[in-house]
């Protein structure tokens, strides 16, 4: 069966027809890289605990964490969610869950405002943000506004995931 998914979505999903091909590509690439990351780094079970454990494993490897690889994503997310050092509404738009994600949100705030500088904290916060983007995409939240203004989010998150996977490979951890 041959289905034109884009045509099907245009007829149903509000805002999909306003996305340019590069936005769609960023979402598709993120989705594929996320599933690969979840398989090889989190043993097919990504959550806050397995993400933190993966960062700890990398941090304690012979190679450690190469923080420079994550600087572009860290800069991007800091400027997006804390322009001029002040939180804007977009950060809460990640829809952090009450309870178990409170500590993850607090760490992300510390990192994005430059108060937490340890490479393990920075990488953990970036992966927590990536996890929230993933949840918001895969659980439909992003459709509420037609997946607008998300291209740079997904590109930065995808680069973060690729860099983590490459660092795991270089350290012989997978």
N, C-alpha and C positions, 0 to 999 in steps of 0.2 A: 504494500500500500504506500503510495507516494502522497504525502501531505505537505502543502506549503504552509509551514508553521507561522511565518511572518504574516502572510495574508490572513490566516485564521485569527491571529491575535489582533490585527488591525480592525477586524470586524467585531471584536468583542472587548478588548482591553482598552479602557480609557487612557489616552495619552500615548499608547504605543506608536501610533502613526506619527507622533511628533518627535520621536527619537531618531537621531541620525544613525547611520550604520556603525559609526565608531562607538557610539554609546551602547548599542546592542552587542557589539563585539566585546567591549569591556566587561559587560555582564556575563556573556557566554564564557569568556576566558576565566573570569573569576570563579564561576560555577565549576568548571572543569578542574582548575588548579586546587580549589578548596577540597573537592572530593578526593583528589590525589593526596593532598596534605593530610586529610583526615585518615586516609588509609595507611600511609607509610609512616607518619609521625605520631598519630594518636590511636593507632591500632583500631581504626574504624569506629572510634567513639570519642569524638571531640566534645569536650566540655571544659569548664573552668579548671577542674582538677587535672585532667590529662594535658591541657595546654600548659599549666604551671609545671607539671612534672617534665614535660618535654623541654621547657626552657631550663629547668634545673639540670637535666641530663646534659644538655649542650654546654651550659655554664661549667660543669664539672668535668667536661671532656678535656683531653690534652690540648685541643685547639681553643677552647673557650668560645665566647661569643664575639664575633667581629662586628662591633657596634656601628662602624662606619657604613656598612651595607644598609643599615636601617635609617640613616640620617634623613634621606629625602622623604620617606614616609612620616617620620617623626615631625619634621618641619611642616609638611603638608597638614597633618592632622592637628598639630598645635595651632597653626594659623587658621584652619577651618573652624575649630571648635572653641578656641580661646584667642580671638583676634585682639592684638594689643594686650594680651595677658588676661583679658576678661572673658568669662564664659558667656557664650550666646546660646540661643535656643536650640541650635543644631545639636549640641552635645546631648541634651535631654531627648532629642529626636532619635537617638540610638535606642531609646526605650529600654534602658537598664531595668532589670527586674528587681523588685523589692526582695529583701532577704538575702539569698545566696550571692547575688551580684553586687551587693552594697560595697564589699571590700574591693571587688574588681573595678567598680566605678571610682572609688576613692583613689585607687592606685593610678588609674588613667588620669585623673585630675592632677595628681602630684607630678606625674611624668609630663603631661602636656603643658603644665605651667612652669616646668623647669625646676621643681623642688626635689624630684627624685631623678638622680643622674646615673645610677648604677645600670650598666648594660642589661643585666637580667630584668630589672624593673622596667626599663624602656621596652625591651622585646616583649615581655609579658603584657604590658599595657597595649602595645600595638596588636598583639594577637587577640587580646580581649576585645578591642575595638573591631577587629576583623571578624571575630565571632559574632558580635552584635550585628554587623552589617550582613553577615551570612544569615542569621536568624531573621532579620527584618526582610531580607529578600526571599528566603525560602518559605517563610510563613505568611507572606503576602502583604506585609506592612508597606513595602515600597510601592505597591500598586495603588495605594490610597491616593497618591499624588502623581501617578503616571510615570514613576521611576525617573523623574526629572532631577537634574543637578547631581547625578550620581557617578558620572564617568570617572572623574578624578578619584573619588572614593574607591571605586573598584580597581582602578589601575594601581593606586597606592597599596591597597590591601593585597592584590595579586603579587606585586613585587615583594611585599613582606613575606608572603607564603613561599615564593620561589627562593628567596634568600635563606629562609629557615631550612628548607629542604636541601639546598646546596651546602649549607654549613653542616647539616647532619651528615650528608654524604662525605664531605671533606674530612670530618672527624671520625668516619667509619662507624657511625651510629645506626646505620640502617642497612 
